[in-house]
Amino acid sequence: MKLPQHTDLGATLEQSRSGLRQGHRRSLTRLLFLVTGSALVVFACLQILNGFLWIGVGELTASALLFYGFWRLERTRRLQQWIYGYLIPLFSFFLVIMLLPDASVSAFVWVLMMPVLAYLLLGKREGMMLSLPFMLAGGVVYWIHLGNLASPHALIDLLNMVLCGALMLVFIHMYEVRREAAEQRLVDLAQTDALTGLANRSSFQSTLSRTIAECERSGSGFALAIMDIDHFKQVNDTLGHDAGDHVLGHIGACLTERLRSTDSVGRLGGEEFGLILRDVKPADAYELIEELRLCIASNELTYGDRTIRVTASFGIAQWPENGRDAETLFRVADHCLLGGKRAGRNQVAGAGVNLSAGQGDLLAGTGT
């Protein structure tokens, strides 16, 4: 069985930091480096013409560094450090421009750009931590620039600046909070089976791939089990699909309650479920799955005036004994599951250590 590749949406969301994915953040940061570097060349020429030679030289130097960064950002793994290395000097430069004796009043509008850039490139938490101190410093500089606040005109200018900056920060922060919550809901919907509340097939396969990678590093083992409800079609055909959904929801709750917090369970589709048992030896995995089988077989479900009893069959593959990759483990577990069904269903079937190579034996335990 060839398994498709699935993106781990949870990890992708965690790494995004802001509304932009890593690749988009990289592209935007490179664009900002290019635009800022080009603009600084123009401003440097104007500063030199105005007699501010040291500022012009500083801007030309910064422009050269930005053009270098534009080239380096295409492949660097330290994107976050480059972003901080860009935003902190940029915000500091805004403050320096405001402190100049002949500073233009329009220079103070750059304070309002601070939260926009910080939140966009760094996300909610780090964006606020960086932009808020610089915005407060910008407000103080503007207050110093206005001088005598006894004048109603100067006081109005200061209040406009403070109010505008505060509203800008609050609105961007609220937007980022709502965006994160909405994105998290979408990810949850994309990773969750709506009927049972368990992980769906895509999410389960991502968890399996992550488990394999972690066990490769730690050297610990785990078991992959595939479960299928016996004769489930008869429930749908005789009692209707609502009854079948009721059975699936009950099975999902039973699996969740009985498994350990370190284990994972998902609905693979139809009446098929997958389980990942962490840090277990083959005998322990067999015992845990046998307990699940007995729990399912002994339960009676009430649906209207009818009583439903179902059983389940399980196939188990052990990592790394039966395979080191997800495709092999699924194939071995599926082969064991089919063997258990052929042996009479209501079975727990595990593979011998060489089964993935076609040489192992099927070990089955038959329920009462």
Secondary structure as UniProt FT lines:
FT   HELIX           9..16
FT   HELIX           22..49
FT   TURN            50..51
FT   HELIX           53..72
FT   TURN            73..75
FT   HELIX           79..99
FT   TURN            101..102
FT   HELIX           105..112
FT   HELIX           113..122
FT   HELIX           124..146
FT   TURN            149..150
FT   HELIX           152..191
FT   TURN            194..196
FT   HELIX           201..218
FT   STRAND          222..229
FT   TURN            230..231
FT   HELIX           232..239
FT   HELIX           241..258
FT   TURN            261..262
FT   STRAND          264..269
FT   TURN            270..271
FT   STRAND          272..278
FT   HELIX           282..298
FT   STRAND          301..303
FT   TURN            304..305
FT   STRAND          306..308
FT   STRAND          312..319
FT   TURN            320..322
FT   HELIX           326..342
FT   TURN            343..344
FT   STRAND          347..351
FT   TURN            353..354
FT   HELIX           355..357
FT   STRAND          362..366
//
